[in-house]
Amino acid sequence: MNEYILRADDLHSSAARQSLAAHYQSLLLNDCLPFWFPRCLDREFGGYLHCFDRDGSLVDTDKSVWAQGRMSWMLLTLSQETALADADTRMEWQHWGAAGLEFLQRHCFSDSAPAAGEVQIPRQLYFQVTQEGRPLRKRRYVYSEAFAAIAAAAHFGVTGNSSSAALAEQLFETFVNVNFTPGIAPARGTSVRPLTGLAARMITLVTAQELRRYLGDTADRSRWLNRAIQEIQDLFIKPDLQCVMEVVGPGGEVIDHFDGRTLNPGHAIEGAWFLLEEGRLQGDEQLIRTGCQMLDWMWARGWDREYGGLYSFRDVHHKPVQEYWHEMKFWWPHDEALIATLMAWLQTSEPRYLEWHCELFNWCFRHFSDPEYGEWYGYLHRDGSRSGTLKGNLWKSFFHHPRALWKCWKLLSEEQPGQSG
């Protein structure tokens, strides 16, 4: 599946774009999806097993609550794409997608939390459970809730189940309340050096987009979406430094210490396509320009000009980075960059975005893909050699890679270069 070489000069005709769309579709249906399904379905306890070695052999039976929501959303989303498969296959995807949401509801919610002083802590999800669903770990942040929310919203979109819609609304409310209400979430640090992160704004934006897609718009959802965009622009985008910060002080200050200086190019590029998507949906050219600027800066910061691929971390002032894996190439930033570069090209017709997309595509399928067993490896060394054979763990599941393949297929199927409305 990795012998398809992309060249920018070959993609200016409609026929060539449709050929690439068909290739992305084939990668999704014939290379990625069969690696995961049906082997990851836990027929005994429900939900999904997702910790797999290269050949699909099970490495660990613990379950990430992130993965249950993400995989459920991905399957339920695919089940609505009539161009991907026949009705029986899509009904099977719907059934598989419901399994993750059912496991979440049955096993992954913690007991109602007590009040913390005067602030009531919402009922939250665990981060990691056993195969049977017994709790192992609960983290201070609440991203499991966002991924479960989009799964519940997609389930409503497929089935019309009103309880799923209510669950999606409840989970989104928990997510934004814990992230943005002072005194609810345990502090990231101390009052000596407070930090605030890009991640909460990005996930607020994309979760609100998904809930709007399935449940419609509301004043409250629109308020959170617009707040997330505004805070990304005001706090994290730094024109003077030509970068997007990962964490800043409460007022957007750059904190000149290891954590404060560390950039995550792939994460910022993922945020760029969230803004590009919103710009497209709203017909907002300024928002599209902002997303492209984020992509430009973080591609310049993150692309390894010697070996290719995206670094995991960089320092805003080009100083040494504390994380020892900073030069490694992880699967997910490359998947997000595939979406961002293609989306930027289709919305602007700027040649550099198509060239970046082709360069990235060729590098990824040369290094991450496994022609023998399918899917992508998760982790590479800087030079593109494998650091291990894992294809699934508590973070890597049926999400970033299939989402990128699905999104690129849809973009190429539906848009022409230069479209932004």
N, C-alpha and C positions, 0 to 999 in steps of 0.2 A: 504493500500500500504506500510505499515511500519513494516510488520511482517517478512520480509526477513532478517535473521540474517547472517552476513558475518563472516566466520572463515578462517583465513589465511591457515590453514592446508587443507582446502577443495578446494583451488583454484589453485592447481598445475597441474591439468589435463586440457587438451584442452576442454573437455566437460563441466567442471565446469566453465571455463572462458566464454564459449559461453552461458551458463545458466545465468551468471551474466550480460553479454552483453544484453541478452534478457530482463532481469529485468530492466536494465537502459532504454532500449527502451520502455518498458511498462510504466515506471514512466514518461517518457517524453510524450508519446502519450495518456496515459489514466489517468494521475494524474495532470500533469503540464499544458500541452497545453489546455485541455478543461476548466480549470479555467479561462483562458484569452480569448479564442476565441470560438465563435464569439462575446462574450459580450463586449469586449473592443473596437470593431470597432465603430467609430462615424459615423453613417449613414447620419447625417445631415451636419456636417462640415468637415468631413474627418479626417484622422489620427486616433490616438488611445487615448481613455480614459484609465487611468491606476491606479487611486487612489481608491482602493477597500478594503472593510472590509473582514473579514474572510469568509463570505458567498457569496462574490461577489457583494454585494450591493455597489453602488457608494458613495464615501465619498466626493469627490471634482472633479470638471470638468476642473480645470486648467491642462495644458499639459506641461510636461517637454520636451524640445527639445532633450535632451539626449535620452529620451525614444523613441521618434519618430524614430531616427536613429538606435538605438540599436534593437528595436523590428522589424523594417523593415529588418535589416541585418539578424536577427535570422530567420525570416520567409523565406526570400529569400534563405538563406543557407539550411534550411531544405527542401525547395522545390526541391533541386537538389539531394537529397538522395533517390535514387530509391528503396532502401531496406526498407525505412520507411513506404511508403504508395503507393497506386495505383496512376495512372497518374491523375485522376480527383481530388483526394485530394491534390496532390502536385500542381496542377494548381490553386486550391483554395488558398493554402498558398502563391503562387506567386502573386495572385491578392491582397490578404491581405497585403503582404509585400510591394507591389507597393504603397498602400494607404498611408503609413507613409512617404515614400520618396516624394510623390506628395504634401502632406501637408507641409512638410519642404520647398520645393521649392516655394510653393505658399505664405506661411505666415511667415516663420521663419527667413528670412534674414533681417538684418538691412539695412537701407539706406547706400549708399556709404559714408564711413567715410572721413572726411577732413584730410589733411596732418598734422602731428604733428611735427612741426619744419621742418626738412629736410627729415623725414621718413614718407612715405605714409602708413597709417593704412589700411590693407585689409578689404574688406567687410566681416562682420562676422555674426554669427548666434546669436539669442537670447538664453537665458537659459530657460525662462518660458514664456508661452503665455496663453491667455484665451482659452476657448473651441473653440471660433470662429477663433482664431489665432491672436488676438490683443496682442501686446507686453506688458509684465509685468516686465521682469527683464533681464538684460544683465550683465554678469559677466566679470571680467578682464581676466579670462583664456578662452581658446578656445577649450575645449574638445568636445563640441557639434559638432564642425567641423570634428573631427576625426571619431566620430560615424556616422555622415552623410556620410563621405567619404567611409566607408566600406559598408554602405547600397547602395550607388551609384555604387560601384564596383561590389557588388553582383548582382545588377539589370542588369548591363552590362553582367555579367556572365550568367544570365538566359535568357536575351532577345537579347543581341547583340546590344543594343541601344547605339550608339556612343556618344550621348549627356550625358548619364549617366557616361560613361568612362571619358569624359571631365570634368564633375562635380566632380568626385572622385579626379582627378588630381588637380583641382583647390582648393578643400577643403583641401587636404593634404598639398599643398603648403602654404595655409593660416595658417594651424596648425603649421608647422615647422617654418615658418617665424616669426609668433608672439611669439612662445616659445623660439626661439634661436637667434633672431636678437635684439641686444641691442637697446632700445629706442622705440620699438613698444608697447610691453605689459606694462600696468601699473605695477610699481614695487611692489613686495610682501611686502617689508618693506622700510627702508631708507638705505642710503649709510653707515650709522653707523654700521649696522650689516646685510650685504647682505646674502641671502640664495638662494640656488638652489635645486630643488626637483627631486626625483626619478620618480615621476609620468610622467613628460613630456618625459623622456627617454623610459619608459615602453610603453607608448601609441604610441610613434614614432615607436618603434620596431614592435608592434603587428599590427598597421595600415599599415606599409610598408609590412608586411607579407601578409596581406589580399589583398592589391593592387597588389602585385606580383602574388598572386594566380590567380586573375581574369584578370589582365591587362598585366601580363608579367613583366619581370625584365627590369629595365633601370639603367643606370649608376648613375643617380641622386638618385633613390630610394635605390639602393644598398649602396650608400654613406651615406644616412641618417640612414639606418638600421645598418650598421657597426659602425657609429658614436655612435648611441644609445647604442649598446652593449659595445663598448669601454668605454664610459663614465659611464655606470653602473659599470663596473669592476674597473675603475680607481678612481671614486669619491665616490661610495656608499658602495662597498663591503669592509669590514674592517676585515681582518684576525686576527689582533692583539686583536680586541674586539669580534671576532666571531659573527658578526651580519651584517645586511644590513641596512644602515641608510636610513631614510625617507627624511631628508633634511640635507644639509651640507653647509659649506661656499663655495665660488666660486672655491677654489682649492681642495675641498674635506675635509676641516677641520671640525672636530666635534665641534660644538658650544655648550659650556657648560651652556646652559640655557634651560628652559622648552621646547620650540619648537625644539631646536637643539638636545636635548637628546631623544625626543619621537620617539619610534619605532612603526611601524604598521606591526605586523607579517603577517597578511593576505595579505596585499598589496605586501610585499616582496616575499611571497610564490607565489602569482600570477605572479610576475616578474620572479620567478624561472622557472615556466613552460613555459613562453615565451622563455627563453633561452634554455630550454630542447627541445622545439619544433624546434628551429632553429638548435640546435646541431644535432637533428635527421635528419632534411631536408638536412643539409650540410654534414652529416657523420663526424661531428667534435667532437671527443671524449673529447677534452679539454673543449669545451663549455658545454657538458653534465656534466662533472665533476663540472664545475662552478655552473650550475643550481642545481645540487644535494647538493653542499656545501651551497648554499643559503637556500635551503629547510631544511637541517640539522640544521643550526644555528637558523633559525627563528621558526622552530618547537620547538626546545629546549627553545627558548625565549617565545613562544606564547602559548604552550599547557598548559592548567590548569590541573595540576596533581591531584588536589583534586576533582574537579567537572566534568572535561572533557570539551572539546570545546576549542576554541581559544579566548584568550583575544583580545580586540580591540586595546589596547595600552600598551606598556611597556616602561620603562626608560632604556636607554643604560647602565647606571651605577647603576641600581636597586634602584634608588631613587623614591619618590612618583611622580605620574603622575598628571599633571594639569587637564586633561579632567575628568569630574566627571563620565562619562560613560565608563571609561577605562576597567572596569571588565565585561561589557556587552558582549554578544555573538551575533554578527550580522550575518545575513544569508550569505552574499556574501563571506567573507573570508573562510567559510567552503566549499562553492561550489568550490572556487579556489583551496583549499587544496585537495579536492577530485581528481581534475584533476592532480595536481602536484604529489601527492603520487602515484597514479596509473601510471602516465607517468614515474616517476623515477623507479618504480619496473619493468615495462616492458622494460626499456632501460638498466637496470643494473642487474636485478635478485637479488638485495640485499633484504634479508628477512624483514629488518626493514620497508621498504617502503610499503610492502604488509600488514604488521601488523598495521602500522599507518593508511593505507587506510581502513582496516576493522574496526579498533577502531573508526575512524572518521565517517564512514558510519553508524555504529550502533548508535553512539551518535546523529548524525544529524537526523536520521529518528525516533529516540525516542523522540526528543525534538522539532524539527522544523516542522515536517510534520503534516498534518491535515487529518486523514483518512475520516472524514465526508465530507469535502468540497474540498479537494485536495490542491495542492501547499504547500508552506512553509510559516510559519509566518516569519516576518522580524527581530524581535528583542526579545531577551531573556535576563533575568537576569543571573548573574554569575552561579547560581545553575541550570540553564536550564529551569526555569519556565518562562512563557510568561510575557513580560512587557506590551503587548497590542495585539490587534487582527489584526492589519494592515497587508495586504498582498501586497499592492501596494501604492506607493506615488511618489514624484518627483524623487526619487533615485531608488526605487525598482520597477522593471517592468519585462517584459518578456525578460530577458537577462541573468544574472549570473546563475540562477538556470537551465533554459533550456540549456544554453551553457554547463554547467557541465554535465548534463545528456546526451546530444548529444555527447560531446567529450569523455566521459567515454565509451559510447556505441561503438563509432568508434574505440577507442584504443583497446578495448577488441575484437572487431570483426576482426581487421586487423593485430594485432601484437602478437607475442609470447614473453615471458620473455627473456630479454637479447638482443632483437633486437635494434639496434641503427642506422642502415643505412637506 
